[in-house]
Amino acid sequence: MNIGQAAAASGVSAKMIRYYESIGLVRETARTESGYRIYGENDLHALRFIKRARSLGFSLEQISDLLSLWQDTGRASADVKTIAMSHVDELNQRIVELTEMRDTLASLAKTCHGDERPDCPILQTLGSAQEHVHGEHCAHQHDKDAHQLGRKAVDQPRAQKPARNTSRA
C-alpha cells in the first residue's frame, strides 16, 4: 500500500509518516521503481502504536524506546513499566502546574468587571514584569493580589470608551 493508504489505515497523516521516517522512529520502507513508499502490515502496526502512544502524551524519545521494547520479544516488562511510570510522574506534575494556572486565571477573571471599563486586572497582571514560580505557598497570595487589582480597577474613575465598530468590511 502507498503512503496515502497507510495514512488512512493508521490514522497518521502522510506528512507525519514521512517525519517519523526522517527521524528514524519508523524504518524506511521499500520503494517502487518510481520511488513511492510501500507499506505493509508491520508498518501499519508500528504507526498505530505511535499514534496511540502520542495520544497518551509520550514524547518521541519515549515512543522510540517503547517501540524498541515492543519489537524485542526478550524484553523485560520492568523496562516498559519504568518508562510508563516516569511518564505518569510527568503527567502528574503537569496536572499540578495546569491546576495552578487555571486557579490563578479563574481568580483574576473574578476580579475583572468585564464591562466597558478599560481597567482590567487580568491585563495588569499579564503586563507586570514579575516572574513567579507557583506552589502551594502562593495560592492565597494570588487571591489577595487579584482582589487588590480588582479594587484598583473599581477605585479608578470610569473612562468613556468610544463604541467599537464590529461590522466587517
KOLTI-106009 format. One record per residue: residue in one letter; x, y, z of N, C-alpha, C in turn. Coordinates in pm, whole numbers, padded with zeros to 5 digits. Example, Ala and Ser with C-alpha at 12.3 -4.5 7.8 and 13.67 -1.06 7.14 Angstrom:
+---+--------+---------+--------+---------+----------+--------+--------+---------+--------+
! r ! n.east ! n.north !   n.up ! ca.east ! ca.north !  ca.up ! c.east ! c.north !   c.up !
+---+--------+---------+--------+---------+----------+--------+--------+---------+--------+
! A !  01319 !  -00569 !  00780 !   01230 !   -00450 !  00780 !  01320 !  -00330 !  00780 !
! S !  01285 !  -00225 !  00708 !   01367 !   -00106 !  00714 !  01290 !   00003 !  00787 !
+---+--------+---------+--------+---------+----------+--------+--------+---------+--------+
//
This chain:
+---+--------+---------+--------+---------+----------+--------+--------+---------+--------+
! r ! n.east ! n.north !   n.up ! ca.east ! ca.north !  ca.up ! c.east ! c.north !   c.up !
+---+--------+---------+--------+---------+----------+--------+--------+---------+--------+
! M !  00085 !  -00118 !  00000 !   00000 !    00000 !  00000 !  00089 !   00124 !  00000 !
! N !  00039 !   00232 ! -00058 !   00116 !    00355 ! -00066 !  00099 !   00439 !  00061 !
! I !  00165 !   00552 !  00068 !   00163 !    00632 !  00190 !  00024 !   00687 !  00222 !
! G ! -00052 !   00723 !  00120 !  -00188 !    00772 !  00143 ! -00277 !   00664 !  00204 !
! Q ! -00263 !   00543 !  00153 !  -00342 !    00431 !  00207 ! -00295 !   00397 !  00349 !
! A ! -00164 !   00402 !  00372 !  -00111 !    00375 !  00506 ! -00159 !   00481 !  00605 !
! A ! -00164 !   00605 !  00559 !  -00213 !    00714 !  00644 ! -00359 !   00690 !  00681 !
! A ! -00439 !   00655 !  00583 !  -00581 !    00631 !  00609 ! -00601 !   00511 !  00702 !
! A ! -00523 !   00407 !  00682 !  -00539 !    00285 !  00761 ! -00487 !   00300 !  00904 !
! S ! -00386 !   00386 !  00923 !  -00325 !    00400 !  01055 ! -00377 !   00520 !  01134 !
! G ! -00434 !   00617 !  01063 !  -00478 !    00740 !  01130 ! -00366 !   00839 !  01150 !
! V ! -00250 !   00813 !  01091 !  -00135 !    00903 !  01099 ! -00121 !   00969 !  00961 !
! S ! -00110 !   01101 !  00959 !  -00103 !    01171 !  00830 !  00023 !   01132 !  00754 !
! A !  00016 !   01145 !  00622 !   00131 !    01115 !  00537 !  00250 !   01201 !  00575 !
! K !  00223 !   01327 !  00609 !   00331 !    01418 !  00649 !  00400 !   01366 !  00775 !
! M !  00323 !   01319 !  00871 !   00382 !    01268 !  00995 !  00456 !   01136 !  00971 !
! I !  00403 !   01054 !  00883 !   00473 !    00929 !  00849 !  00611 !   00962 !  00793 !
! R !  00615 !   01058 !  00701 !   00745 !    01099 !  00643 !  00838 !   01153 !  00752 !
! Y !  00781 !   01232 !  00843 !   00861 !    01288 !  00952 !  00916 !   01177 !  01041 !
! Y !  00829 !   01085 !  01082 !   00874 !    00974 !  01168 !  00984 !   00894 !  01100 !
! E !  00973 !   00878 !  00969 !   01076 !    00808 !  00895 !  01205 !   00889 !  00894 !
! S !  01194 !   01021 !  00876 !   01314 !    01106 !  00868 !  01391 !   01111 !  00998 !
! I !  01323 !   01094 !  01112 !   01393 !    01097 !  01241 !  01428 !   00957 !  01291 !
! G !  01393 !   00857 !  01211 !   01428 !    00720 !  01246 !  01333 !   00652 !  01343 !
! L !  01218 !   00712 !  01366 !   01121 !    00650 !  01457 !  01061 !   00525 !  01392 !
! V !  01036 !   00532 !  01263 !   00994 !    00413 !  01188 !  01099 !   00387 !  01082 !
! R !  01112 !   00262 !  01045 !   01214 !    00226 !  00947 !  01173 !   00276 !  00809 !
! E !  01273 !   00300 !  00727 !   01245 !    00338 !  00589 !  01182 !   00217 !  00521 !
! T !  01079 !   00243 !  00445 !   01008 !    00134 !  00379 !  01067 !   00109 !  00240 !
! A !  01027 !  -00002 !  00185 !   01066 !   -00033 !  00047 !  01001 !   00070 ! -00044 !
! R !  01058 !   00086 ! -00163 !   01004 !    00182 ! -00259 !  00984 !   00114 ! -00394 !
! T !  00888 !   00168 ! -00466 !   00865 !    00119 ! -00602 !  00976 !   00173 ! -00691 !
! E !  00980 !   00128 ! -00814 !   01081 !    00176 ! -00910 !  01070 !   00327 ! -00930 !
! S !  00950 !   00380 ! -00915 !   00930 !    00524 ! -00933 !  00952 !   00602 ! -00803 !
! G !  00991 !   00533 ! -00695 !   01027 !    00600 ! -00570 !  00917 !   00613 ! -00466 !
! Y !  00800 !   00557 ! -00494 !   00691 !    00564 ! -00397 !  00713 !   00464 ! -00284 !
! R !  00681 !   00506 ! -00162 !   00695 !    00417 ! -00047 !  00589 !   00307 ! -00053 !
! I !  00627 !   00189 ! -00004 !   00535 !    00076 !  00003 !  00527 !   00032 !  00149 !
! Y !  00406 !   00027 !  00203 !   00386 !   -00008 !  00344 !  00316 !  -00143 !  00357 !
! G !  00357 !  -00217 !  00458 !   00295 !   -00346 !  00488 !  00227 !  -00343 !  00624 !
! E !  00176 !  -00459 !  00664 !   00103 !   -00470 !  00791 !  00191 !  -00434 !  00911 !
! N !  00317 !  -00477 !  00911 !   00405 !   -00443 !  01023 !  00424 !  -00293 !  01036 !
! D !  00433 !  -00225 !  00922 !   00446 !   -00078 !  00923 !  00320 !  -00015 !  00983 !
! L !  00205 !  -00067 !  00945 !   00079 !   -00014 !  00999 !  00071 !  -00035 !  01150 !
! H !  00113 !  -00152 !  01197 !   00112 !   -00178 !  01341 !  00201 !  -00078 !  01414 !
! A !  00318 !  -00051 !  01359 !   00410 !    00046 !  01421 !  00349 !   00186 !  01420 !
! L !  00285 !   00224 !  01310 !   00223 !    00357 !  01302 !  00106 !   00370 !  01401 !
! R !  00026 !   00265 !  01413 !  -00084 !    00268 !  01510 ! -00030 !   00274 !  01653 !
! F !  00079 !   00202 !  01678 !   00145 !    00204 !  01808 !  00189 !   00348 !  01840 !
! I !  00252 !   00413 !  01745 !   00299 !    00551 !  01764 !  00182 !   00644 !  01789 !
! K !  00077 !   00629 !  01710 !  -00041 !    00715 !  01726 ! -00100 !   00700 !  01865 !
! R ! -00112 !   00578 !  01912 !  -00169 !    00554 !  02045 ! -00077 !   00609 !  02154 !
! A !  00053 !   00590 !  02138 !   00149 !    00642 !  02237 !  00145 !   00794 !  02240 !
! R !  00134 !   00858 !  02122 !   00124 !    01005 !  02117 ! -00004 !   01051 !  02185 !
! S ! -00113 !   00977 !  02166 !  -00240 !    01017 !  02229 ! -00232 !   01008 !  02381 !
! L ! -00139 !   00928 !  02431 !  -00117 !    00920 !  02576 ! -00012 !   01019 !  02624 !
! G !  00041 !   01098 !  02530 !   00133 !    01204 !  02566 !  00279 !   01166 !  02579 !
! F !  00315 !   01048 !  02535 !   00455 !    01009 !  02539 !  00535 !   01096 !  02443 !
! S !  00659 !   01127 !  02480 !   00747 !    01202 !  02392 !  00797 !   01110 !  02280 !
! L !  00852 !   01169 !  02176 !   00906 !    01088 !  02066 !  01020 !   01000 !  02115 !
! E !  01101 !   01050 !  02207 !   01210 !    00970 !  02263 !  01155 !   00849 !  02339 !
! Q !  01052 !   00874 !  02421 !   00989 !    00763 !  02494 !  00926 !   00664 !  02398 !
! I !  00863 !   00714 !  02294 !   00799 !    00626 !  02195 !  00906 !   00541 !  02126 !
! S !  01018 !   00600 !  02095 !   01127 !    00525 !  02033 !  01171 !   00410 !  02125 !
! D !  01185 !   00441 !  02254 !   01223 !    00337 !  02350 !  01116 !   00230 !  02361 !
! L !  00989 !   00273 !  02365 !   00879 !    00178 !  02375 !  00868 !   00091 !  02250 !
! L !  00887 !   00151 !  02134 !   00885 !    00074 !  02009 !  00994 !  -00032 !  02010 !
! S !  01113 !   00006 !  02054 !   01224 !   -00090 !  02061 !  01189 !  -00206 !  02154 !
! L !  01129 !  -00172 !  02267 !   01090 !   -00277 !  02361 !  00977 !  -00363 !  02304 !
! W !  00883 !  -00300 !  02236 !   00770 !   -00372 !  02178 !  00819 !  -00473 !  02074 !
! Q !  00920 !  -00434 !  01999 !   00973 !   -00520 !  01894 !  01072 !  -00624 !  01946 !
! D !  01113 !  -00610 !  02072 !   01208 !   -00703 !  02135 !  01131 !  -00806 !  02218 !
! T !  01117 !  -00927 !  02165 !   01039 !   -01029 !  02236 !  01109 !  -01074 !  02365 !
! G !  01237 !  -01044 !  02380 !   01309 !   -01081 !  02502 !  01313 !  -00968 !  02605 !
! R !  01229 !  -00869 !  02586 !   01228 !   -00752 !  02675 !  01185 !  -00790 !  02817 !
! A !  01223 !  -00706 !  02911 !   01174 !   -00719 !  03048 !  01060 !  -00619 !  03064 !
! S !  00947 !  -00665 !  03113 !   00833 !   -00574 !  03130 !  00865 !  -00462 !  03229 !
! A !  00963 !  -00485 !  03315 !   01004 !   -00381 !  03411 !  01055 !  -00258 !  03337 !
! D !  01119 !  -00278 !  03223 !   01169 !   -00165 !  03145 !  01053 !  -00082 !  03090 !
! V !  00951 !  -00151 !  03044 !   00833 !   -00082 !  02992 !  00764 !  -00007 !  03105 !
! K !  00749 !  -00072 !  03219 !   00682 !   -00010 !  03333 !  00759 !   00112 !  03381 !
! T !  00890 !   00108 !  03378 !   00971 !    00222 !  03420 !  00941 !   00344 !  03333 !
! I !  00934 !   00323 !  03202 !   00902 !    00434 !  03111 !  00762 !   00486 !  03138 !
! A !  00667 !   00395 !  03155 !   00528 !    00433 !  03178 !  00514 !   00510 !  03309 !
! M !  00575 !   00463 !  03414 !   00563 !    00530 !  03544 !  00634 !   00666 !  03544 !
! S !  00743 !   00676 !  03473 !   00811 !    00805 !  03458 !  00718 !   00904 !  03389 !
! H !  00647 !   00856 !  03287 !   00553 !    00942 !  03216 !  00436 !   00980 !  03307 !
! V !  00389 !   00888 !  03389 !   00281 !    00919 !  03484 !  00327 !   01031 !  03578 !
! D !  00451 !   01023 !  03626 !   00504 !    01128 !  03713 !  00506 !   01263 !  03640 !
! E !  00548 !   01263 !  03513 !   00549 !    01386 !  03433 !  00408 !   01442 !  03418 !
! L !  00312 !   01353 !  03392 !   00173 !    01396 !  03377 !  00120 !   01454 !  03507 !
! N !  00152 !   01390 !  03618 !   00107 !    01442 !  03748 !  00163 !   01582 !  03774 !
! Q !  00289 !   01604 !  03738 !   00349 !    01737 !  03755 !  00279 !   01839 !  03665 !
! R !  00248 !   01800 !  03543 !   00177 !    01891 !  03452 !  00038 !   01923 !  03504 !
! I ! -00028 !   01822 !  03563 !  -00162 !    01845 !  03619 ! -00155 !   01947 !  03731 !
! V ! -00055 !   01936 !  03817 !  -00037 !    02033 !  03925 ! -00016 !   02173 !  03867 !
! E !  00073 !   02184 !  03767 !   00101 !    02313 !  03706 ! -00023 !   02370 !  03636 !
! L ! -00094 !   02287 !  03562 !  -00214 !    02334 !  03493 ! -00324 !   02375 !  03590 !
! T ! -00336 !   02302 !  03700 !  -00435 !    02336 !  03802 ! -00403 !   02472 !  03863 !
! E ! -00276 !   02496 !  03892 !  -00235 !    02625 !  03947 ! -00263 !   02737 !  03847 !
! M ! -00234 !   02714 !  03720 !  -00261 !    02815 !  03618 ! -00411 !   02843 !  03610 !
! R ! -00491 !   02738 !  03607 !  -00636 !    02755 !  03598 ! -00688 !   02833 !  03718 !
! D ! -00643 !   02796 !  03839 !  -00690 !    02863 !  03959 ! -00650 !   03011 !  03960 !
! T ! -00530 !   03040 !  03917 !  -00484 !    03179 !  03912 ! -00566 !   03259 !  03812 !
! L ! -00585 !   03203 !  03694 !  -00662 !    03274 !  03592 ! -00808 !   03290 !  03634 !
! A ! -00866 !   03189 !  03696 !  -01005 !    03199 !  03742 ! -01017 !   03308 !  03848 !
! S ! -00919 !   03315 !  03937 !  -00920 !    03418 !  04040 ! -00910 !   03556 !  03978 !
! L ! -00822 !   03572 !  03881 !  -00810 !    03700 !  03812 ! -00937 !   03735 !  03736 !
! A ! -00997 !   03637 !  03673 !  -01120 !    03661 !  03595 ! -01233 !   03708 !  03685 !
! K ! -01237 !   03659 !  03809 !  -01340 !    03702 !  03904 ! -01328 !   03851 !  03935 !
! T ! -01205 !   03904 !  03930 !  -01184 !    04044 !  03965 ! -01208 !   04138 !  03848 !
! C ! -01220 !   04085 !  03728 !  -01242 !    04167 !  03610 ! -01391 !   04191 !  03594 !
! H ! -01428 !   04318 !  03579 !  -01570 !    04352 !  03567 ! -01630 !   04307 !  03435 !
! G ! -01549 !   04297 !  03333 !  -01599 !    04251 !  03204 ! -01699 !   04346 !  03141 !
! D ! -01681 !   04475 !  03167 !  -01773 !    04574 !  03109 ! -01697 !   04669 !  03018 !
! E ! -01743 !   04790 !  03002 !  -01679 !    04885 !  02912 ! -01559 !   04957 !  02974 !
! R ! -01531 !   04928 !  03101 !  -01416 !    04993 !  03166 ! -01286 !   04946 !  03102 !
! P ! -01190 !   05036 !  03090 !  -01063 !    04996 !  03030 ! -00974 !   04919 !  03127 !
! D ! -00996 !   04937 !  03255 !  -00911 !    04872 !  03354 ! -00943 !   04724 !  03363 !
! C ! -00839 !   04644 !  03359 !  -00859 !    04500 !  03364 ! -00748 !   04436 !  03446 !
! P ! -00780 !   04376 !  03559 !  -00677 !    04314 !  03641 ! -00605 !   04199 !  03570 !
! I ! -00671 !   04136 !  03476 !  -00606 !    04027 !  03403 ! -00491 !   04085 !  03321 !
! L ! -00520 !   04192 !  03247 !  -00415 !    04255 !  03166 ! -00307 !   04318 !  03252 !
! Q ! -00347 !   04375 !  03367 !  -00248 !    04434 !  03457 ! -00152 !   04328 !  03508 !
! T ! -00204 !   04211 !  03541 !  -00119 !    04103 !  03590 ! -00030 !   04050 !  03479 !
! L ! -00086 !   04030 !  03360 !  -00005 !    03982 !  03248 !  00103 !   04082 !  03211 !
! G !  00073 !   04211 !  03227 !   00168 !    04316 !  03192 !  00273 !   04342 !  03297 !
! S !  00256 !   04287 !  03416 !   00356 !    04311 !  03520 !  00482 !   04234 !  03486 !
! A !  00595 !   04288 !  03526 !   00725 !    04229 !  03491 !  00767 !   04118 !  03587 !
! Q !  00685 !   04086 !  03683 !   00724 !    03988 !  03783 !  00706 !   03847 !  03732 !
! E !  00814 !   03769 !  03736 !   00809 !    03627 !  03707 !  00783 !   03558 !  03839 !
! H !  00709 !   03449 !  03837 !   00670 !    03388 !  03962 !  00667 !   03237 !  03946 !
! V !  00726 !   03166 !  04042 !   00718 !    03020 !  04044 !  00602 !   02986 !  04134 !
! H !  00508 !   02907 !  04081 !   00387 !    02875 !  04155 !  00408 !   02756 !  04247 !
! G !  00336 !   02759 !  04355 !   00337 !    02649 !  04450 !  00227 !   02673 !  04552 !
! E !  00209 !   02577 !  04642 !   00103 !    02590 !  04743 !  00121 !   02715 !  04827 !
! H !  00247 !   02753 !  04852 !   00275 !    02868 !  04935 !  00218 !   02998 !  04881 !
! C !  00188 !   03002 !  04752 !   00145 !    03128 !  04693 ! -00002 !   03128 !  04653 !
! A ! -00073 !   03020 !  04673 !  -00212 !    03014 !  04627 ! -00295 !   03126 !  04689 !
! H ! -00278 !   03147 !  04820 !  -00356 !    03253 !  04884 ! -00311 !   03391 !  04838 !
! Q ! -00184 !   03405 !  04801 !  -00133 !    03532 !  04755 ! -00196 !   03573 !  04622 !
! H ! -00222 !   03476 !  04534 !  -00286 !    03508 !  04406 ! -00425 !   03566 !  04430 !
! D ! -00499 !   03505 !  04523 !  -00632 !    03557 !  04553 ! -00622 !   03699 !  04607 !
! K ! -00524 !   03721 !  04695 !  -00504 !    03852 !  04754 ! -00465 !   03954 !  04647 !
! D ! -00370 !   03916 !  04559 !  -00328 !    04005 !  04451 ! -00444 !   04038 !  04359 !
! A ! -00519 !   03936 !  04322 !  -00632 !    03957 !  04232 ! -00735 !   04049 !  04298 !
! H ! -00757 !   04031 !  04427 !  -00852 !    04115 !  04499 ! -00805 !   04260 !  04498 !
! Q ! -00675 !   04281 !  04526 !  -00621 !    04416 !  04526 ! -00628 !   04478 !  04388 !
! L ! -00595 !   04401 !  04285 !  -00604 !    04453 !  04149 ! -00748 !   04489 !  04115 !
! G ! -00840 !   04406 !  04158 !  -00981 !    04432 !  04133 ! -01027 !   04560 !  04200 !
! R ! -00980 !   04585 !  04323 !  -01016 !    04706 !  04396 ! -00961 !   04828 !  04324 !
! K ! -00837 !   04820 !  04272 !  -00779 !    04931 !  04198 ! -00866 !   04965 !  04078 !
! A ! -00913 !   04862 !  04010 !  -00996 !    04885 !  03892 ! -01126 !   04952 !  03931 !
! V ! -01183 !   04916 !  04047 !  -01309 !    04974 !  04093 ! -01287 !   05118 !  04138 !
! D ! -01172 !   05145 !  04204 !  -01145 !    05277 !  04260 ! -01113 !   05381 !  04154 !
! Q ! -01068 !   05339 !  04037 !  -01032 !    05436 !  03934 ! -01157 !   05486 !  03864 !
! P ! -01155 !   05614 !  03823 !  -01273 !    05668 !  03756 ! -01301 !   05596 !  03625 !
! R ! -01426 !   05586 !  03595 !  -01467 !    05518 !  03472 ! -01447 !   05611 !  03353 !
! A ! -01372 !   05564 !  03257 !  -01345 !    05644 !  03137 ! -01449 !   05611 !  03031 !
! Q ! -01485 !   05713 !  02955 !  -01578 !    05690 !  02845 ! -01501 !   05626 !  02731 !
! K ! -01554 !   05521 !  02681 !  -01489 !    05449 !  02573 ! -01575 !   05462 !  02449 !
! P ! -01515 !   05498 !  02337 !  -01594 !    05508 !  02214 ! -01648 !   05372 !  02174 !
! A ! -01764 !   05374 !  02114 !  -01826 !    05248 !  02070 ! -01737 !   05183 !  01963 !
! R ! -01728 !   05051 !  01970 !  -01650 !    04976 !  01873 ! -01730 !   04951 !  01749 !
! N ! -01662 !   04960 !  01638 !  -01725 !    04923 !  01511 ! -01700 !   04774 !  01492 !
! T ! -01804 !   04695 !  01509 !  -01788 !    04549 !  01498 ! -01825 !   04497 !  01361 !
! S ! -01869 !   04585 !  01271 !  -01902 !    04536 !  01137 ! -01774 !   04516 !  01058 !
! R ! -01778 !   04417 !  00972 !  -01660 !    04386 !  00889 ! -01683 !   04434 !  00748 !
! A ! -01579 !   04490 !  00693 !  -01591 !    04542 !  00556 ! -01570 !   04433 !  00456 !
+---+--------+---------+--------+---------+----------+--------+--------+---------+--------+
//
